[in-house]
Amino acid sequence: MKALSLRQLSLYWLPPLALTAGILIFSGDLGSSANTQKLVQWLLTWFPGLGEYQFPAGQGYLRKAGHMLAYGSLYLLWFRAMFWRFSTRRGAAVLWSLAFCLLVALADEGHQSFFSSRTGSLSDVALDFGAALLAALAFSLKRI
């Protein structure tokens, strides 16, 4: 087993742990549509063809895209940490990384179900895990 230095902790383990914490923090009321609406509307103004009446649908799409970006990034960060840990076992790193992403997605949606401003959904767990799988596949294809 590799000894863990402070440098390795900050390089390999802190980034996925920080993103995991951020996802779980925003899975509460802080990440609700009501609290992110102004930011999303501002982002949607970057697309000049969208009218005011298209903002609700655009907000939904942008939030789903945010989920995909977050969980794709989460996979890559966990994979980087796991691959460093299991340097000779790439398959183990992939499986551990996907397992952590699935656990975070379940915790994220479970946490949301405790807030009246949010809804926990198994379809969102599938979307989140699908984004992690897509990142795993894309990264694997790049490495072939």
C-alpha positions, 0 to 999 in steps of 0.5 A: 500500500502506498504511503499518503503524503500531504502533497498526494492527499491534496493532489489526488484525494482533495479534488474529488472529495471537494466536488463530492461535498459541493454536489451534496451541499447543492443538493439541499435547498441551496441548489433549488430552482428558486435559488439558482433561477437568476444565475440560470436566466443570466446564463440563458441570455448568452443564447440570443435566440431564446425568448423569455417564454423559453426560460423555464425549458431552458432552465431545465435543460441547463440544470440537466447539463449541469448534472452531466458536467458535474458527474462526468467531472466527478468520475474523472477526479475519482478515477484519477485518485483511484488510478493513483491508488491502484496504479497497476489495476486500471479496471479496479480504478474504473469500478471504484470510481463508478461505484463512488459516483453511484453512491454520490448520485443516490445520496444527492437524490436522497438528500433532495427528497428531504426538502420541499423545494427539491424532488429526489428522483431515480431518473436523476440518479440514472442521468448522473450515473449515465454521465459518469459512465459516459465519461468512463467510456470516453476516457477509455476510448481516448486511452486505446 
